Amino acid sequence: MTELLEINAIDNWLKRGNSRVLIAGPCSAESEEQLLQTATDIAKHYPENIFRSGVWKPRTRPGAFEGVGEDGLKWLQQVKQKTNMRVATEVAKASH
């Protein structure tokens, strides 16, 4: 039952009438400026869609850049406040 509720919640979040949903943004969040500029440009043309950027980026080589982490969540909050777009990121492990 819980699984069905979760699926319905996701379906409702993705619905935009008969339109397709665009999920767009940089693969990896690198700076607040990068996210805000990209989001502003996307919002000009697709304000009803979802802005997505990765803040945790697992790599195949240990010790390589793995994203900006929690700072990126603050940047995504700024994107939401300034553009009113829905925002998303992936969760790479339970500690996130």
N, C-alpha and C positions, 0 to 999 in steps of 0.2 A: 504494500500500500504506500509506504513512504517513497519507494522508487517511482511510482506512478505520479505522486504529488510533485516530486522533483522534476520529472519530465514535463509535466504540465506547466510548472513555473518557468522552465527554460523556454518552452514553446511560447508562452505568453510574453516573455521578455524579448523574444526574437520577432514577434509579429509586428508588422507595420502595414496593416491593410493588405492589399494584394501585391505590394511591392516586395522586391527582394531586399534583404538586409546586407549592407556592406560592412565588413569588419576590416578596418585598415589602421595602419600606424607602423612605426619603425619596429623591426625585429627586436632590437635591443635599445632600451632607454639609455642614453649616454649623458644627457644633461637636461635640466629643467627647460632651458631655452629651446632645445631641439624638440622636446615634446610639445611645448606650447605653440611653437611656430607651425609644426606639422599639424597639430590638432586644429588650429585656427584655419589653416588652409583647407583641411578636409571639411570642417564645419561650414565653410562658405558654400560648398557645393552639395554636401550630404549631411545636413544637421540632424537628421533623424536616425542616423546610423551609430555604429559602435566604434569607439577609438580603442585600439589595443596596442600595447607595447610590453615587451618582456622586461621584467626587472630582476629576475633570477634566470641565469642562462647556464645551465649545466654544460660542461665541456668534456670532450673525450680526453683532454690532457690535464691532469691535476695541476693546480696552481695557476692555470690560465684565467683570464678575466671571466668572472661568473656573474656579472651584472652589478647594478648599483644597489640592489636590495631595498631595504625599507625607505631609503631616500626617494626611490622611484615611486613608492606608494604615495608619498606626499605630492610629488609632481603630478601623478594621475589625479589626485584630488583637485589640484589647481586646474587641470584640464577640464574636469567636470564643472567646476565653479565658473570658469571663464567661457566655456562653449556650450554648456548644458547638454553635451553628448553623454551617452552612457559610456562607461569605460570598463576595460577588462584586462586581465593579465593572467598568465598561467601560474600555477603553483607547482613547484618542482619537487618539494618534499614536505612532509608533515610539519616540520618546524617553521615553514613559511606561513 
